[in-house]
């Protein structure tokens, strides 16, 4: 297995884009995330195929800092130990029940509970195995919609990770047309994982998996009847206007990735638009918000 290097920096939120662009030439994949409980700080994290040239990286960060008018961060560059993700899944992926969904790995050889919808999944390095409260909250929201007779024709899953939510939607409503579900992620590895999992579940034709930052390149598609965004509070607030505009009239929106103390800020951003709130789903410290477009 090939050794991968990681580059990690912490920067002011106003300069996140500049530093992300500075790190990008050294990496195959770069992601930026708001640091929990530090709304003005972002973590920029990249995977590099080889050890980066430290003087060149330092110089790139210095230029970005000068452009943004902030102090240059000290990069943390470390080797990432090779990992056999399939073996890790086999060891640690216990089946998960979330409402009507039964999420299990390839190695599960037990019975599927009666009446459950099985989702066969290997999350690999991508987020989303059904164990986290945010993913479970979205699955419970999806199950509630199906129970009420909702049947979307087009679905959007922003920040798809392993593809679990898009796959669950495809299995919940069989018969949707080819490419009716668009699953996007900023991380090419996650997009490939989602595509592989779609094939495992026999829904590859229904799902289109695409690399995208936020809603970039996705707005020209036909309006979605249902959209998921299980990401972070900051990006959910930033993309509120664009995300609402992607919804058809009467369309449903499910948002997660939120701690309880972050939910009010996100909720305010969507209530300011033509969205009708539905009761949230709270699991431990985490909240899943639900809306219908007026």
VENNOR-V101916 format. One record per residue. N is the residue number from 1. D_LAST is the distance of its C-alpha to the last C-alpha in Angstrom with 1 decimal. Layout:
N_D_LAST / N_D_LAST
This chain:
1_50.9 / 2_50.4 / 3_50.2 / 4_47.0 / 5_47.0 / 6_44.1 / 7_43.5 / 8_41.7 / 9_41.1 / 10_39.2 / 11_38.1 / 12_36.2 / 13_32.5 / 14_33.0 / 15_35.6 / 16_34.0 / 17_33.4 / 18_37.0 / 19_38.5 / 20_36.5 / 21_37.8 / 22_41.3 / 23_41.3 / 24_39.9 / 25_43.2 / 26_44.9 / 27_42.4 / 28_40.9 / 29_37.6 / 30_36.2 / 31_33.3 / 32_32.1 / 33_30.6 / 34_30.0 / 35_32.7 / 36_31.5 / 37_32.3 / 38_33.3 / 39_30.2 / 40_32.5 / 41_34.3 / 42_33.6 / 43_35.6 / 44_36.5 / 45_37.9 / 46_39.5 / 47_41.6 / 48_44.7 / 49_47.0 / 50_50.1 / 51_51.1 / 52_49.9 / 53_52.5 / 54_52.3 / 55_53.7 / 56_51.4 / 57_48.3 / 58_49.5 / 59_50.0 / 60_46.5 / 61_45.0 / 62_47.3 / 63_46.1 / 64_42.4 / 65_43.3 / 66_45.2 / 67_42.3 / 68_39.8 / 69_42.2 / 70_42.3 / 71_44.9 / 72_45.5 / 73_44.6 / 74_47.1 / 75_46.0 / 76_46.6 / 77_47.8 / 78_48.6 / 79_49.4 / 80_47.0 / 81_49.1 / 82_48.7 / 83_46.8 / 84_46.8 / 85_43.1 / 86_43.9 / 87_46.6 / 88_44.4 / 89_41.7 / 90_44.4 / 91_45.8 / 92_42.7 / 93_39.8 / 94_39.9 / 95_37.5 / 96_34.2 / 97_32.4 / 98_28.6 / 99_27.2 / 100_28.0 / 101_29.0 / 102_32.6 / 103_33.0 / 104_36.6 / 105_38.8 / 106_41.2 / 107_44.1 / 108_42.6 / 109_45.0 / 110_44.0 / 111_42.1 / 112_38.4 / 113_37.3 / 114_36.8 / 115_33.3 / 116_32.1 / 117_30.6 / 118_33.1 / 119_32.0 / 120_35.1 / 121_34.8 / 122_37.1 / 123_35.2 / 124_38.2 / 125_37.5 / 126_33.7 / 127_31.4 / 128_30.0 / 129_32.4 / 130_30.3 / 131_32.5 / 132_30.4 / 133_27.9 / 134_25.1 / 135_25.6 / 136_26.1 / 137_23.0 / 138_21.0 / 139_23.1 / 140_22.5 / 141_18.7 / 142_19.3 / 143_21.7 / 144_19.4 / 145_16.8 / 146_19.8 / 147_21.1 / 148_18.1 / 149_18.6 / 150_15.9 / 151_17.4 / 152_16.1 / 153_18.0 / 154_17.7 / 155_17.7 / 156_18.3 / 157_20.4 / 158_21.1 / 159_24.4 / 160_25.4 / 161_28.9 / 162_30.7 / 163_27.9 / 164_27.6 / 165_23.8 / 166_23.7 / 167_26.8 / 168_25.5 / 169_22.4 / 170_24.9 / 171_27.1 / 172_24.5 / 173_23.4 / 174_26.6 / 175_26.8 / 176_24.1 / 177_25.6 / 178_27.7 / 179_25.9 / 180_22.5 / 181_22.2 / 182_22.7 / 183_24.2 / 184_25.2 / 185_27.3 / 186_29.3 / 187_32.4 / 188_34.2 / 189_35.9 / 190_32.7 / 191_31.5 / 192_34.9 / 193_34.7 / 194_31.3 / 195_32.8 / 196_35.8 / 197_33.8 / 198_31.8 / 199_35.3 / 200_36.5 / 201_33.7 / 202_34.1 / 203_30.7 / 204_31.8 / 205_31.0 / 206_27.4 / 207_26.9 / 208_27.4 / 209_28.5 / 210_28.5 / 211_29.7 / 212_27.2 / 213_26.6 / 214_23.0 / 215_21.0 / 216_24.1 / 217_24.7 / 218_21.6 / 219_19.2 / 220_20.9 / 221_20.1 / 222_17.7 / 223_14.1 / 224_13.9 / 225_12.3 / 226_13.5 / 227_14.7 / 228_17.3 / 229_18.9 / 230_21.8 / 231_23.6 / 232_24.3 / 233_22.8 / 234_23.9 / 235_22.6 / 236_19.2 / 237_19.0 / 238_20.5 / 239_18.2 / 240_14.9 / 241_14.1 / 242_15.5 / 243_14.0 / 244_10.3 / 245_11.6 / 246_13.2 / 247_10.2 / 248_9.4 / 249_6.3 / 250_5.7 / 251_8.1 / 252_9.7 / 253_11.5 / 254_14.8 / 255_16.9 / 256_20.5 / 257_23.9 / 258_23.5 / 259_26.2 / 260_25.3 / 261_26.3 / 262_24.0 / 263_20.8 / 264_20.2 / 265_20.4 / 266_18.0 / 267_15.5 / 268_15.8 / 269_15.2 / 270_11.7 / 271_10.8 / 272_12.0 / 273_9.1 / 274_5.4 / 275_5.5 / 276_6.3 / 277_10.0 / 278_12.1 / 279_15.9 / 280_17.6 / 281_20.7 / 282_23.8 / 283_27.0 / 284_29.8 / 285_29.1 / 286_26.0 / 287_22.3 / 288_19.5 / 289_16.0 / 290_13.0 / 291_9.2 / 292_6.3 / 293_3.8 / 294_0.0
